[in-house]
Amino acid sequence: MPKLKTHKGIAKRVKTTSKGKLKHHKGFHSHILTKKSGKRKRDLRKAKLLSKSYQKKYKKLLNR
């Protein structure tokens, strides 16, 4: 059976933590920032963990 290829689109957007969970950065932080509150913009800076349902799907695409 041939080797499975990593899905490069997901690999660029998602990083793995030491425990094996997946983290990502939220969108909507590149433009039209004037109408967004400071709290919302601060929250968008931080990396978040993916939900369990997405973690299962993305790990399959990453072959982990």
PQR file of N, CA, C, O and H, with PARSE charges and radii, in Angstrom:
ATOM      1  N   MET A   1       0.840  -1.187   0.000 -0.4000 1.5000
ATOM      2  CA  MET A   1       0.000   0.000   0.000 -0.0000 2.0000
ATOM      3  C   MET A   1       0.885   1.252   0.000  0.5500 1.7000
ATOM      4  O   MET A   1       1.859   1.309   0.751 -0.5500 1.4000
ATOM      5  N   PRO A   2       0.566   2.255  -0.828 -0.5600 1.5000
ATOM      6  CA  PRO A   2       1.421   3.444  -0.887  0.2800 2.0000
ATOM      7  C   PRO A   2       1.280   4.320   0.350  0.5500 1.7000
ATOM      8  O   PRO A   2       0.305   4.231   1.097 -0.5500 1.4000
ATOM      9  N   LYS A   3       2.277   5.160   0.540 -0.4000 1.5000
ATOM     10  CA  LYS A   3       2.235   6.098   1.668 -0.0000 2.0000
ATOM     11  C   LYS A   3       1.126   7.118   1.458  0.5500 1.7000
ATOM     12  O   LYS A   3       0.811   7.474   0.322 -0.5500 1.4000
ATOM     13  H   LYS A   3       3.069   5.233  -0.066  0.4000 1.0000
ATOM     14  N   LEU A   4       0.535   7.587   2.548 -0.4000 1.5000
ATOM     15  CA  LEU A   4      -0.489   8.635   2.481 -0.0000 2.0000
ATOM     16  C   LEU A   4       0.190   9.991   2.469  0.5500 1.7000
ATOM     17  O   LEU A   4       1.172  10.212   3.178 -0.5500 1.4000
ATOM     18  H   LEU A   4       0.791   7.298   3.470  0.4000 1.0000
ATOM     19  N   LYS A   5      -0.331  10.883   1.669 -0.4000 1.5000
ATOM     20  CA  LYS A   5       0.241  12.223   1.601 -0.0000 2.0000
ATOM     21  C   LYS A   5      -0.433  13.138   2.616  0.5500 1.7000
ATOM     22  O   LYS A   5      -1.630  13.021   2.875 -0.5500 1.4000
ATOM     23  H   LYS A   5      -1.129  10.703   1.093  0.4000 1.0000
ATOM     24  N   THR A   6       0.346  14.042   3.181 -0.4000 1.5000
ATOM     25  CA  THR A   6      -0.162  15.051   4.100 -0.0000 2.0000
ATOM     26  C   THR A   6      -0.943  16.087   3.305  0.5500 1.7000
ATOM     27  O   THR A   6      -0.515  16.497   2.225 -0.5500 1.4000
ATOM     28  H   THR A   6       1.318  14.137   2.970  0.4000 1.0000
ATOM     29  N   HIS A   7      -2.084  16.512   3.834 -0.4000 1.5000
ATOM     30  CA  HIS A   7      -2.861  17.578   3.197 -0.0000 2.0000
ATOM     31  C   HIS A   7      -2.168  18.898   3.501  0.5500 1.7000
ATOM     32  O   HIS A   7      -2.218  19.377   4.634 -0.5500 1.4000
ATOM     33  H   HIS A   7      -2.431  16.179   4.711  0.4000 1.0000
ATOM     34  N   LYS A   8      -1.522  19.491   2.499 -0.4000 1.5000
ATOM     35  CA  LYS A   8      -0.667  20.663   2.722 -0.0000 2.0000
ATOM     36  C   LYS A   8      -1.456  21.900   3.139  0.5500 1.7000
ATOM     37  O   LYS A   8      -0.933  22.740   3.870 -0.5500 1.4000
ATOM     38  H   LYS A   8      -1.481  19.102   1.579  0.4000 1.0000
ATOM     39  N   GLY A   9      -2.707  22.029   2.688 -0.4000 1.5000
ATOM     40  CA  GLY A   9      -3.529  23.169   3.082 -0.0000 2.0000
ATOM     41  C   GLY A   9      -3.775  23.190   4.575  0.5500 1.7000
ATOM     42  O   GLY A   9      -3.722  24.247   5.203 -0.5500 1.4000
ATOM     43  H   GLY A   9      -3.132  21.346   2.094  0.4000 1.0000
ATOM     44  N   ILE A  10      -4.045  22.022   5.147 -0.4000 1.5000
ATOM     45  CA  ILE A  10      -4.266  21.907   6.592 -0.0000 2.0000
ATOM     46  C   ILE A  10      -2.940  22.056   7.341  0.5500 1.7000
ATOM     47  O   ILE A  10      -2.891  22.695   8.392 -0.5500 1.4000
ATOM     48  H   ILE A  10      -4.088  21.164   4.637  0.4000 1.0000
ATOM     49  N   ALA A  11      -1.869  21.470   6.805 -0.4000 1.5000
ATOM     50  CA  ALA A  11      -0.565  21.514   7.466 -0.0000 2.0000
ATOM     51  C   ALA A  11      -0.067  22.942   7.650  0.5500 1.7000
ATOM     52  O   ALA A  11       0.611  23.239   8.634 -0.5500 1.4000
ATOM     53  H   ALA A  11      -1.910  20.951   5.951  0.4000 1.0000
ATOM     54  N   LYS A  12      -0.396  23.833   6.707 -0.4000 1.5000
ATOM     55  CA  LYS A  12       0.032  25.231   6.807 -0.0000 2.0000
ATOM     56  C   LYS A  12      -0.760  26.000   7.855  0.5500 1.7000
ATOM     57  O   LYS A  12      -0.263  26.980   8.411 -0.5500 1.4000
ATOM     58  H   LYS A  12      -0.947  23.592   5.908  0.4000 1.0000
ATOM     59  N   ARG A  13      -1.976  25.571   8.127 -0.4000 1.5000
ATOM     60  CA  ARG A  13      -2.882  26.331   8.992 -0.0000 2.0000
ATOM     61  C   ARG A  13      -2.960  25.822  10.417  0.5500 1.7000
ATOM     62  O   ARG A  13      -3.478  26.517  11.291 -0.5500 1.4000
ATOM     63  H   ARG A  13      -2.380  24.775   7.675  0.4000 1.0000
ATOM     64  N   VAL A  14      -2.459  24.627  10.669 -0.4000 1.5000
ATOM     65  CA  VAL A  14      -2.649  23.973  11.958 -0.0000 2.0000
ATOM     66  C   VAL A  14      -1.309  23.501  12.503  0.5500 1.7000
ATOM     67  O   VAL A  14      -0.482  22.976  11.758 -0.5500 1.4000
ATOM     68  H   VAL A  14      -2.038  24.063   9.959  0.4000 1.0000
ATOM     69  N   LYS A  15      -1.092  23.687  13.806 -0.4000 1.5000
ATOM     70  CA  LYS A  15       0.109  23.193  14.470 -0.0000 2.0000
ATOM     71  C   LYS A  15      -0.320  22.202  15.553  0.5500 1.7000
ATOM     72  O   LYS A  15      -1.424  22.291  16.089 -0.5500 1.4000
ATOM     73  H   LYS A  15      -1.764  24.113  14.411  0.4000 1.0000
ATOM     74  N   THR A  16       0.565  21.262  15.863 -0.4000 1.5000
ATOM     75  CA  THR A  16       0.272  20.257  16.875 -0.0000 2.0000
ATOM     76  C   THR A  16       0.907  20.661  18.207  0.5500 1.7000
ATOM     77  O   THR A  16       2.051  21.113  18.244 -0.5500 1.4000
ATOM     78  H   THR A  16       1.462  21.190  15.427  0.4000 1.0000
ATOM     79  N   THR A  17       0.161  20.498  19.290 -0.4000 1.5000
ATOM     80  CA  THR A  17       0.708  20.751  20.620 -0.0000 2.0000
ATOM     81  C   THR A  17       1.479  19.514  21.077  0.5500 1.7000
ATOM     82  O   THR A  17       1.452  18.480  20.409 -0.5500 1.4000
ATOM     83  H   THR A  17      -0.769  20.131  19.259  0.4000 1.0000
ATOM     84  N   SER A  18       2.161  19.619  22.208 -0.4000 1.5000
ATOM     85  CA  SER A  18       2.948  18.489  22.706 -0.0000 2.0000
ATOM     86  C   SER A  18       2.062  17.308  23.103  0.5500 1.7000
ATOM     87  O   SER A  18       2.503  16.160  23.061 -0.5500 1.4000
ATOM     88  H   SER A  18       2.183  20.458  22.751  0.4000 1.0000
ATOM     89  N   LYS A  19       0.816  17.586  23.488 -0.4000 1.5000
ATOM     90  CA  LYS A  19      -0.126  16.527  23.869 -0.0000 2.0000
ATOM     91  C   LYS A  19      -0.845  15.924  22.667  0.5500 1.7000
ATOM     92  O   LYS A  19      -1.606  14.967  22.809 -0.5500 1.4000
ATOM     93  H   LYS A  19       0.457  18.519  23.522  0.4000 1.0000
ATOM     94  N   GLY A  20      -0.599  16.497  21.463 -0.4000 1.5000
ATOM     95  CA  GLY A  20      -1.213  15.946  20.266 -0.0000 2.0000
ATOM     96  C   GLY A  20      -2.487  16.650  19.817  0.5500 1.7000
ATOM     97  O   GLY A  20      -3.116  16.241  18.842 -0.5500 1.4000
ATOM     98  H   GLY A  20       0.019  17.275  21.348  0.4000 1.0000
ATOM     99  N   LYS A  21      -2.868  17.712  20.531 -0.4000 1.5000
ATOM    100  CA  LYS A  21      -4.044  18.478  20.112 -0.0000 2.0000
ATOM    101  C   LYS A  21      -3.638  19.430  18.996  0.5500 1.7000
ATOM    102  O   LYS A  21      -2.452  19.700  18.802 -0.5500 1.4000
ATOM    103  H   LYS A  21      -2.357  18.044  21.324  0.4000 1.0000
ATOM    104  N   LEU A  22      -4.618  19.935  18.268 -0.4000 1.5000
ATOM    105  CA  LEU A  22      -4.335  20.835  17.156 -0.0000 2.0000
ATOM    106  C   LEU A  22      -4.752  22.252  17.502  0.5500 1.7000
ATOM    107  O   LEU A  22      -5.835  22.470  18.044 -0.5500 1.4000
ATOM    108  H   LEU A  22      -5.581  19.717  18.425  0.4000 1.0000
ATOM    109  N   LYS A  23      -3.890  23.223  17.188 -0.4000 1.5000
ATOM    110  CA  LYS A  23      -4.223  24.622  17.432 -0.0000 2.0000
ATOM    111  C   LYS A  23      -4.147  25.398  16.123  0.5500 1.7000
ATOM    112  O   LYS A  23      -3.424  25.015  15.204 -0.5500 1.4000
ATOM    113  H   LYS A  23      -3.010  23.046  16.747  0.4000 1.0000
ATOM    114  N   HIS A  24      -4.899  26.490  16.047 -0.4000 1.5000
ATOM    115  CA  HIS A  24      -4.975  27.292  14.835 -0.0000 2.0000
ATOM    116  C   HIS A  24      -5.232  28.737  15.215  0.5500 1.7000
ATOM    117  O   HIS A  24      -5.602  29.026  16.353 -0.5500 1.4000
ATOM    118  H   HIS A  24      -5.487  26.801  16.794  0.4000 1.0000
ATOM    119  N   HIS A  25      -5.039  29.642  14.274 -0.4000 1.5000
ATOM    120  CA  HIS A  25      -5.361  31.050  14.486 -0.0000 2.0000
ATOM    121  C   HIS A  25      -6.693  31.360  13.839  0.5500 1.7000
ATOM    122  O   HIS A  25      -6.997  30.858  12.756 -0.5500 1.4000
ATOM    123  H   HIS A  25      -4.738  29.407  13.350  0.4000 1.0000
ATOM    124  N   LYS A  26      -7.479  32.175  14.489 -0.4000 1.5000
ATOM    125  CA  LYS A  26      -8.778  32.557  13.953 -0.0000 2.0000
ATOM    126  C   LYS A  26      -8.621  33.535  12.798  0.5500 1.7000
ATOM    127  O   LYS A  26      -7.592  34.198  12.670 -0.5500 1.4000
ATOM    128  H   LYS A  26      -7.232  32.583  15.368  0.4000 1.0000
ATOM    129  N   GLY A  27      -9.642  33.619  11.961 -0.4000 1.5000
ATOM    130  CA  GLY A  27      -9.648  34.544  10.849 -0.0000 2.0000
ATOM    131  C   GLY A  27     -10.206  35.899  11.275  0.5500 1.7000
ATOM    132  O   GLY A  27     -10.346  36.165  12.468 -0.5500 1.4000
ATOM    133  H   GLY A  27     -10.478  33.080  12.065  0.4000 1.0000
ATOM    134  N   PHE A  28     -10.520  36.743  10.315 -0.4000 1.5000
ATOM    135  CA  PHE A  28     -11.141  38.059  10.534 -0.0000 2.0000
ATOM    136  C   PHE A  28     -10.252  39.031  11.299  0.5500 1.7000
ATOM    137  O   PHE A  28     -10.765  39.885  12.023 -0.5500 1.4000
ATOM    138  H   PHE A  28     -10.407  36.526   9.346  0.4000 1.0000
ATOM    139  N   HIS A  29      -8.927  38.923  11.157 -0.4000 1.5000
ATOM    140  CA  HIS A  29      -8.042  39.846  11.860 -0.0000 2.0000
ATOM    141  C   HIS A  29      -7.090  40.566  10.914  0.5500 1.7000
ATOM    142  O   HIS A  29      -6.062  41.093  11.339 -0.5500 1.4000
ATOM    143  H   HIS A  29      -8.511  38.229  10.570  0.4000 1.0000
ATOM    144  N   SER A  30      -7.438  40.587   9.621 -0.4000 1.5000
ATOM    145  CA  SER A  30      -6.511  41.197   8.668 -0.0000 2.0000
ATOM    146  C   SER A  30      -6.945  42.579   8.202  0.5500 1.7000
ATOM    147  O   SER A  30      -6.096  43.409   7.878 -0.5500 1.4000
ATOM    148  H   SER A  30      -8.273  40.159   9.275  0.4000 1.0000
ATOM    149  N   HIS A  31      -8.236  42.842   8.161 -0.4000 1.5000
ATOM    150  CA  HIS A  31      -8.688  44.168   7.722 -0.0000 2.0000
ATOM    151  C   HIS A  31     -10.057  44.475   8.324  0.5500 1.7000
ATOM    152  O   HIS A  31     -10.655  43.629   8.988 -0.5500 1.4000
ATOM    153  H   HIS A  31      -8.925  42.167   8.424  0.4000 1.0000
ATOM    154  N   ILE A  32     -10.544  45.683   8.089 -0.4000 1.5000
ATOM    155  CA  ILE A  32     -11.794  46.212   8.681 -0.0000 2.0000
ATOM    156  C   ILE A  32     -11.742  46.058  10.201  0.5500 1.7000
ATOM    157  O   ILE A  32     -12.632  45.465  10.811 -0.5500 1.4000
ATOM    158  H   ILE A  32     -10.058  46.370   7.550  0.4000 1.0000
ATOM    159  N   LEU A  33     -10.683  46.603  10.796 -0.4000 1.5000
ATOM    160  CA  LEU A  33     -10.482  46.457  12.234 -0.0000 2.0000
ATOM    161  C   LEU A  33     -11.090  47.622  13.022  0.5500 1.7000
ATOM    162  O   LEU A  33     -11.175  47.556  14.249 -0.5500 1.4000
ATOM    163  H   LEU A  33      -9.961  47.085  10.301  0.4000 1.0000
ATOM    164  N   THR A  34     -11.512  48.685  12.332 -0.4000 1.5000
ATOM    165  CA  THR A  34     -11.997  49.871  13.045 -0.0000 2.0000
ATOM    166  C   THR A  34     -13.305  49.602  13.762  0.5500 1.7000
ATOM    167  O   THR A  34     -13.539  50.149  14.840 -0.5500 1.4000
ATOM    168  H   THR A  34     -11.443  48.738  11.336  0.4000 1.0000
ATOM    169  N   LYS A  35     -14.159  48.775  13.191 -0.4000 1.5000
ATOM    170  CA  LYS A  35     -15.463  48.518  13.819 -0.0000 2.0000
ATOM    171  C   LYS A  35     -15.425  47.396  14.864  0.5500 1.7000
ATOM    172  O   LYS A  35     -16.416  47.162  15.555 -0.5500 1.4000
ATOM    173  H   LYS A  35     -13.969  48.331  12.315  0.4000 1.0000
ATOM    174  N   LYS A  36     -14.291  46.706  14.983 -0.4000 1.5000
ATOM    175  CA  LYS A  36     -14.164  45.629  15.957 -0.0000 2.0000
ATOM    176  C   LYS A  36     -13.614  46.185  17.265  0.5500 1.7000
ATOM    177  O   LYS A  36     -12.737  47.049  17.267 -0.5500 1.4000
ATOM    178  H   LYS A  36     -13.485  46.896  14.421  0.4000 1.0000
ATOM    179  N   SER A  37     -14.136  45.684  18.367 -0.4000 1.5000
ATOM    180  CA  SER A  37     -13.706  46.168  19.676 -0.0000 2.0000
ATOM    181  C   SER A  37     -12.290  45.696  19.981  0.5500 1.7000
ATOM    182  O   SER A  37     -11.806  44.728  19.394 -0.5500 1.4000
ATOM    183  H   SER A  37     -14.848  44.982  18.366  0.4000 1.0000
ATOM    184  N   GLY A  38     -11.637  46.384  20.899 -0.4000 1.5000
ATOM    185  CA  GLY A  38     -10.279  46.023  21.294 -0.0000 2.0000
ATOM    186  C   GLY A  38     -10.227  44.628  21.877  0.5500 1.7000
ATOM    187  O   GLY A  38      -9.284  43.878  21.625 -0.5500 1.4000
ATOM    188  H   GLY A  38     -12.030  47.170  21.376  0.4000 1.0000
ATOM    189  N   LYS A  39     -11.232  44.277  22.652 -0.4000 1.5000
ATOM    190  CA  LYS A  39     -11.289  42.951  23.270 -0.0000 2.0000
ATOM    191  C   LYS A  39     -11.367  41.863  22.198  0.5500 1.7000
ATOM    192  O   LYS A  39     -10.708  40.827  22.286 -0.5500 1.4000
ATOM    193  H   LYS A  39     -11.998  44.886  22.857  0.4000 1.0000
ATOM    194  N   ARG A  40     -12.186  42.127  21.190 -0.4000 1.5000
ATOM    195  CA  ARG A  40     -12.352  41.158  20.098 -0.0000 2.0000
ATOM    196  C   ARG A  40     -11.053  40.995  19.307  0.5500 1.7000
ATOM    197  O   ARG A  40     -10.681  39.881  18.939 -0.5500 1.4000
ATOM    198  H   ARG A  40     -12.722  42.969  21.118  0.4000 1.0000
ATOM    199  N   LYS A  41     -10.365  42.114  19.048 -0.4000 1.5000
ATOM    200  CA  LYS A  41      -9.110  42.063  18.297 -0.0000 2.0000
ATOM    201  C   LYS A  41      -8.018  41.345  19.091  0.5500 1.7000
ATOM    202  O   LYS A  41      -7.229  40.590  18.522 -0.5500 1.4000
ATOM    203  H   LYS A  41     -10.668  43.019  19.347  0.4000 1.0000
ATOM    204  N   ARG A  42      -7.973  41.580  20.410 -0.4000 1.5000
ATOM    205  CA  ARG A  42      -7.010  40.885  21.263 -0.0000 2.0000
ATOM    206  C   ARG A  42      -7.264  39.383  21.243  0.5500 1.7000
ATOM    207  O   ARG A  42      -6.330  38.584  21.192 -0.5500 1.4000
ATOM    208  H   ARG A  42      -8.614  42.193  20.872  0.4000 1.0000
ATOM    209  N   ASP A  43      -8.531  39.015  21.282 -0.4000 1.5000
ATOM    210  CA  ASP A  43      -8.909  37.600  21.294 -0.0000 2.0000
ATOM    211  C   ASP A  43      -8.534  36.919  19.979  0.5500 1.7000
ATOM    212  O   ASP A  43      -8.198  35.735  19.966 -0.5500 1.4000
ATOM    213  H   ASP A  43      -9.290  39.665  21.323  0.4000 1.0000
ATOM    214  N   LEU A  44      -8.590  37.664  18.875 -0.4000 1.5000
ATOM    215  CA  LEU A  44      -8.254  37.096  17.568 -0.0000 2.0000
ATOM    216  C   LEU A  44      -6.754  36.871  17.399  0.5500 1.7000
ATOM    217  O   LEU A  44      -6.337  36.095  16.539 -0.5500 1.4000
ATOM    218  H   LEU A  44      -8.863  38.626  18.886  0.4000 1.0000
ATOM    219  N   ARG A  45      -5.933  37.551  18.221 -0.4000 1.5000
ATOM    220  CA  ARG A  45      -4.479  37.387  18.136 -0.0000 2.0000
ATOM    221  C   ARG A  45      -4.029  35.999  18.577  0.5500 1.7000
ATOM    222  O   ARG A  45      -3.080  35.436  18.031 -0.5500 1.4000
ATOM    223  H   ARG A  45      -6.271  38.182  18.919  0.4000 1.0000
ATOM    224  N   LYS A  46      -4.718  35.465  19.563 -0.4000 1.5000
ATOM    225  CA  LYS A  46      -4.276  34.245  20.222 -0.0000 2.0000
ATOM    226  C   LYS A  46      -4.644  33.000  19.419  0.5500 1.7000
ATOM    227  O   LYS A  46      -5.662  32.973  18.727 -0.5500 1.4000
ATOM    228  H   LYS A  46      -5.489  35.922  20.006  0.4000 1.0000
ATOM    229  N   ALA A  47      -3.811  31.981  19.521 -0.4000 1.5000
ATOM    230  CA  ALA A  47      -4.110  30.693  18.899 -0.0000 2.0000
ATOM    231  C   ALA A  47      -5.143  29.963  19.752  0.5500 1.7000
ATOM    232  O   ALA A  47      -5.113  30.041  20.980 -0.5500 1.4000
ATOM    233  H   ALA A  47      -2.985  32.003  20.084  0.4000 1.0000
ATOM    234  N   LYS A  48      -6.046  29.261  19.097 -0.4000 1.5000
ATOM    235  CA  LYS A  48      -7.099  28.513  19.785 -0.0000 2.0000
ATOM    236  C   LYS A  48      -6.949  27.033  19.465  0.5500 1.7000
ATOM    237  O   LYS A  48      -6.351  26.665  18.454 -0.5500 1.4000
ATOM    238  H   LYS A  48      -6.070  29.197  18.100  0.4000 1.0000
ATOM    239  N   LEU A  49      -7.493  26.192  20.330 -0.4000 1.5000
ATOM    240  CA  LEU A  49      -7.536  24.765  20.051 -0.0000 2.0000
ATOM    241  C   LEU A  49      -8.728  24.478  19.157  0.5500 1.7000
ATOM    242  O   LEU A  49      -9.781  25.101  19.295 -0.5500 1.4000
ATOM    243  H   LEU A  49      -7.978  26.491  21.151  0.4000 1.0000
ATOM    244  N   LEU A  50      -8.566  23.546  18.254 -0.4000 1.5000
ATOM    245  CA  LEU A  50      -9.674  23.134  17.396 -0.0000 2.0000
ATOM    246  C   LEU A  50     -10.668  22.323  18.214  0.5500 1.7000
ATOM    247  O   LEU A  50     -10.297  21.691  19.203 -0.5500 1.4000
ATOM    248  H   LEU A  50      -7.712  23.039  18.141  0.4000 1.0000
ATOM    249  N   SER A  51     -11.927  22.342  17.802 -0.4000 1.5000
ATOM    250  CA  SER A  51     -12.941  21.537  18.483 -0.0000 2.0000
ATOM    251  C   SER A  51     -12.664  20.061  18.215  0.5500 1.7000
ATOM    252  O   SER A  51     -11.954  19.717  17.270 -0.5500 1.4000
ATOM    253  H   SER A  51     -12.229  22.856  16.999  0.4000 1.0000
ATOM    254  N   LYS A  52     -13.227  19.195  19.051 -0.4000 1.5000
ATOM    255  CA  LYS A  52     -12.935  17.764  18.960 -0.0000 2.0000
ATOM    256  C   LYS A  52     -13.334  17.176  17.613  0.5500 1.7000
ATOM    257  O   LYS A  52     -12.630  16.326  17.068 -0.5500 1.4000
ATOM    258  H   LYS A  52     -13.804  19.475  19.818  0.4000 1.0000
ATOM    259  N   SER A  53     -14.464  17.630  17.078 -0.4000 1.5000
ATOM    260  CA  SER A  53     -14.927  17.079  15.799 -0.0000 2.0000
ATOM    261  C   SER A  53     -13.953  17.419  14.670  0.5500 1.7000
ATOM    262  O   SER A  53     -13.686  16.578  13.811 -0.5500 1.4000
ATOM    263  H   SER A  53     -15.036  18.320  17.521  0.4000 1.0000
ATOM    264  N   TYR A  54     -13.418  18.646  14.664 -0.4000 1.5000
ATOM    265  CA  TYR A  54     -12.452  19.046  13.647 -0.0000 2.0000
ATOM    266  C   TYR A  54     -11.103  18.374  13.875  0.5500 1.7000
ATOM    267  O   TYR A  54     -10.404  18.037  12.919 -0.5500 1.4000
ATOM    268  H   TYR A  54     -13.635  19.329  15.362  0.4000 1.0000
ATOM    269  N   GLN A  55     -10.736  18.180  15.149 -0.4000 1.5000
ATOM    270  CA  GLN A  55      -9.457  17.530  15.444 -0.0000 2.0000
ATOM    271  C   GLN A  55      -9.416  16.141  14.813  0.5500 1.7000
ATOM    272  O   GLN A  55      -8.400  15.733  14.253 -0.5500 1.4000
ATOM    273  H   GLN A  55     -11.304  18.454  15.924  0.4000 1.0000
ATOM    274  N   LYS A  56     -10.530  15.424  14.911 -0.4000 1.5000
ATOM    275  CA  LYS A  56     -10.598  14.075  14.364 -0.0000 2.0000
ATOM    276  C   LYS A  56     -10.424  14.103  12.843  0.5500 1.7000
ATOM    277  O   LYS A  56      -9.675  13.299  12.287 -0.5500 1.4000
ATOM    278  H   LYS A  56     -11.356  15.756  15.366  0.4000 1.0000
ATOM    279  N   LYS A  57     -11.117  15.031  12.172 -0.4000 1.5000
ATOM    280  CA  LYS A  57     -11.050  15.145  10.710 -0.0000 2.0000
ATOM    281  C   LYS A  57      -9.652  15.558  10.255  0.5500 1.7000
ATOM    282  O   LYS A  57      -9.098  14.977   9.322 -0.5500 1.4000
ATOM    283  H   LYS A  57     -11.725  15.684  12.624  0.4000 1.0000
ATOM    284  N   TYR A  58      -9.090  16.562  10.917 -0.4000 1.5000
ATOM    285  CA  TYR A  58      -7.812  17.124  10.489 -0.0000 2.0000
ATOM    286  C   TYR A  58      -6.651  16.176  10.761  0.5500 1.7000
ATOM    287  O   TYR A  58      -5.698  16.136   9.983 -0.5500 1.4000
ATOM    288  H   TYR A  58      -9.541  17.034  11.675  0.4000 1.0000
ATOM    289  N   LYS A  59      -6.712  15.410  11.853 -0.4000 1.5000
ATOM    290  CA  LYS A  59      -5.649  14.453  12.142 -0.0000 2.0000
ATOM    291  C   LYS A  59      -5.585  13.377  11.064  0.5500 1.7000
ATOM    292  O   LYS A  59      -4.510  12.882  10.726 -0.5500 1.4000
ATOM    293  H   LYS A  59      -7.486  15.443  12.485  0.4000 1.0000
ATOM    294  N   LYS A  60      -6.755  13.024  10.529 -0.4000 1.5000
ATOM    295  CA  LYS A  60      -6.806  12.052   9.451 -0.0000 2.0000
ATOM    296  C   LYS A  60      -6.125  12.630   8.200  0.5500 1.7000
ATOM    297  O   LYS A  60      -5.407  11.923   7.494 -0.5500 1.4000
ATOM    298  H   LYS A  60      -7.629  13.427  10.804  0.4000 1.0000
ATOM    299  N   LEU A  61      -6.360  13.921   7.938 -0.4000 1.5000
ATOM    300  CA  LEU A  61      -5.734  14.560   6.782 -0.0000 2.0000
ATOM    301  C   LEU A  61      -4.237  14.740   6.966  0.5500 1.7000
ATOM    302  O   LEU A  61      -3.481  14.738   5.995 -0.5500 1.4000
ATOM    303  H   LEU A  61      -6.943  14.496   8.512  0.4000 1.0000
ATOM    304  N   LEU A  62      -3.809  14.897   8.218 -0.4000 1.5000
ATOM    305  CA  LEU A  62      -2.387  15.082   8.514 -0.0000 2.0000
ATOM    306  C   LEU A  62      -1.663  13.751   8.724  0.5500 1.7000
ATOM    307  O   LEU A  62      -0.440  13.726   8.858 -0.5500 1.4000
ATOM    308  H   LEU A  62      -4.424  14.899   9.007  0.4000 1.0000
ATOM    309  N   ASN A  63      -2.409  12.651   8.753 -0.4000 1.5000
ATOM    310  CA  ASN A  63      -1.860  11.301   8.973 -0.0000 2.0000
ATOM    311  C   ASN A  63      -1.169  11.203  10.319  0.5500 1.7000
ATOM    312  O   ASN A  63      -0.046  10.705  10.402 -0.5500 1.4000
ATOM    313  H   ASN A  63      -3.403  12.671   8.644  0.4000 1.0000
ATOM    314  N   ARG A  64      -1.826  11.674  11.386 -0.4000 1.5000
ATOM    315  CA  ARG A  64      -1.246  11.597  12.736 -0.0000 2.0000
ATOM    316  C   ARG A  64      -2.130  10.788  13.648  0.5500 1.7000
ATOM    317  O   ARG A  64      -1.809  10.611  14.823 -0.5500 1.4000
ATOM    318  H   ARG A  64      -2.738  12.079  11.319  0.4000 1.0000
TER
END
